[in-house]
Amino acid sequence: MINIDPKRMRTEGVRTDLKAAGGSSSTFIETAEHNGKVDDCLGRSFRSSNGHRDNSDGRLTNYFGLMGMELGENLDVTAFGALFNP
């Protein structure tokens, strides 16, 4: 069984998270995520590295979005989309 629990604001308001990290072999990781006033979430992730040996470099870019609406106490409708390595 696969249970996907979409990201969702549990409190009122707006929230934006930005994260970045770096490491050896010119490794860089960045993520950005925004949760709005309505039931929505937009995000981006980027990772790159030169690798520690020949032909071990890599690069990943991901985008995602979620839009939803609560129809009742135990019922909601949610649409989710993602784009990987455009």
Secondary structure, 3 states (H helix, E strand, C coil): CCCCCCCCCCCCCCEEEEEEEEECCCEEEEEEEEECCCCEEEEEEEEEECCCCCCCCEEEEEEEEEEEEEEECCEEEEEEEEEECC
